[in-house]
C-alpha cells in the first residue's frame, strides 16, 4: 500500500513542479535557474513543516516521500549548476549551488521551527 501512496504523491508533486516551474520560467527570463531554485527552497520549507508535524506512516509516505520527493529535484539542480559552470558562468553557478544549499538548510530549519512554535 505504501508504494501506491508514494506513487500518487509523486504524480501530484511532479505535476505541480512542472506547472509551477513552467510558469516561473516564462516570467523570469534569466540565465539563473530561478524556477528550480524557488521550487527546491519551498520544498525544503514544506518538508520542515511536515517533519515538525511528525506525520506517521502513510501521511509521511504520501507527502514526504511522494509529493515533496517529486516536487523538489536534486538532479535538475545538479544539471543546471554544472551547466552554468561549463558555460563559463562560474560566478552564477557557484552562487546558485551555494545559495541552494545554504538557503535550503535554512528553509527546512525555519519551516520546522516556525511550524513547531505555531501549530504544535
N, C-alpha and C positions, 0 to 999 in steps of 0.2 A: 504493500500500500504506500509506503514512503516514496518509492520511485515514481508513482503516479503523482503524488503531491509535489515532489521536486520538479517533475516534468511540466505540470500545469503552471507552477510558479515560474519556471524557466521560460515557458512560452510567453506568459504575460510580461515578464521582465524584459525579455528580448524584444518583444513588440514595442514596449514602452521606450526602451533605449533607442530603437530605430526611429520612432516617431519624434521623440524629443531631440535626438541627435540631428535628424534631418532638418527640423525647424531651426535649431540653433545654428547649424552650418549655413543655412540660407541667409540668416540675418547677420552673421559675423563673418564677413569675407576677409579672412586673415590667414597668415601662414601659421600662426599659433593654433594648435588644436583645441579651441575653446569648448567644443561640444563634449569631447571625451573628458576633458579636464573637469567641467562642471558636473557631468554625469557621475564620474568617479567620486568627486567630493561629496555630492549629495547622497550617493550610495553609502559612503563611509559614515556620514552623519546618521542616516537612517539605520544602519547596522548598529551604531552606538545606541540609538534609542531602543532598538529591538532587544539588544543584549541587556539593557537596563530593565526592560520589562520581564526578563528571564522567561522567555517562552519555553514551553515544554513540548517535547516530542514533535508532533505533526505540525504545529504552528511554526516552529523553527525550520523544519524541513521545507515547508511551503514558502515562507517569507525569506529566511536567511539563505539557505542553500539554493532554493529555486529562484524566486523573484530577484533578490539582490545579487545572487551569483550570476545571473544572466544580464541584469541591468548594468552592472559595472563590468569593466573589461580590462584585464591586465594585458592581454595580447595586443589589443589595439593601442594601448598606452605604450607598450614596448616598440611596436611598429612605428608609431608616429614620432616617438622620441629619437629612435635611431635614424629615421628618415631625415629629421631635421639636422642631425649631426652629419650625415652623409652628404646632405645638400649644402654644406658649408654654412649652416645656420647654427653654429656652435653655441652662441650665447642663448638663443631661443631654445635650443634643445636642452641645454643644461638647466635653464630656468624652468622649463616645462617639467623635466624629470624631478628636479629638486623641490619645486613648489608642489607638485603632485604628491610626493612622498610626505613632505613635512606638513602640508595643509591637510592631507588625507588623515594622518595620525591625529592632527588637531581636530578635524571634523568628527572623527569617530569618538575621541575622548570628550569633546564638547557635547555631542549628542547623548552620550552615555550619562554624563553628569547632569546635564540640563533635564533630561527625562527622569533621572533618579530623584532629583530635587523637586520637580514639579508634579510628577504623577505617582511616584512610588514611595 
